[in-house]
Amino acid sequence: EAKQDGGFQPGGASLHTCMSPHGPDTAAFDEAVNSPADNGPKKLPADTLAFMFETNFTPRVTCFASSSPQLDLRYYQCWQGLKKYFDPQMKPSDDQ
């Protein structure tokens, strides 16, 4: 995941159900949104490849998994500072 604290180790993976929250944390999102207009391609370092899988199936969480010490009970907190950028009144300009 695109998180400021490092996210996944190279080769790591995540599995998300369709329409469940996932993605960069607030700091990573804000940095991307507020970065200069240089939106061209960028070469990523060789040690950053991770995989995200998304499924429309509903996974069942086992008792073993839900009682694991690795369970991150604070995962949702990484999005608490997200600002709302959506403006329903905004209309595209003719020059776009």
ChimeraX attribute file (.defattr): number of C-alpha atoms within 10 A of each C-alpha:
attribute: neighborCount
match mode: 1-to-1
recipient: residues
	/A:1	19
	/A:2	16
	/A:3	15
	/A:4	14
	/A:5	10
	/A:6	9
	/A:7	14
	/A:8	16
	/A:9	12
	/A:10	12
	/A:11	10
	/A:12	13
	/A:13	13
	/A:14	12
	/A:15	12
	/A:16	16
	/A:17	14
	/A:18	13
	/A:19	9
	/A:20	8
	/A:21	9
	/A:22	18
	/A:23	14
	/A:24	16
	/A:25	22
	/A:26	19
	/A:27	16
	/A:28	15
	/A:29	18
	/A:30	14
	/A:31	11
	/A:32	12
	/A:33	10
	/A:34	8
	/A:35	10
	/A:36	8
	/A:37	7
	/A:38	7
	/A:39	8
	/A:40	5
	/A:41	6
	/A:42	7
	/A:43	5
	/A:44	8
	/A:45	7
	/A:46	7
	/A:47	9
	/A:48	13
	/A:49	13
	/A:50	15
	/A:51	12
	/A:52	12
	/A:53	10
	/A:54	12
	/A:55	11
	/A:56	9
	/A:57	9
	/A:58	9
	/A:59	10
	/A:60	7
	/A:61	8
	/A:62	9
	/A:63	8
	/A:64	8
	/A:65	11
	/A:66	12
	/A:67	9
	/A:68	10
	/A:69	9
	/A:70	8
	/A:71	10
	/A:72	9
	/A:73	9
	/A:74	7
	/A:75	10
	/A:76	11
	/A:77	10
	/A:78	16
	/A:79	16
	/A:80	9
	/A:81	11
	/A:82	12
	/A:83	10
	/A:84	6
	/A:85	7
	/A:86	7
	/A:87	7
	/A:88	6
	/A:89	6
	/A:90	7
	/A:91	7
	/A:92	7
	/A:93	6
	/A:94	5
	/A:95	4
	/A:96	4
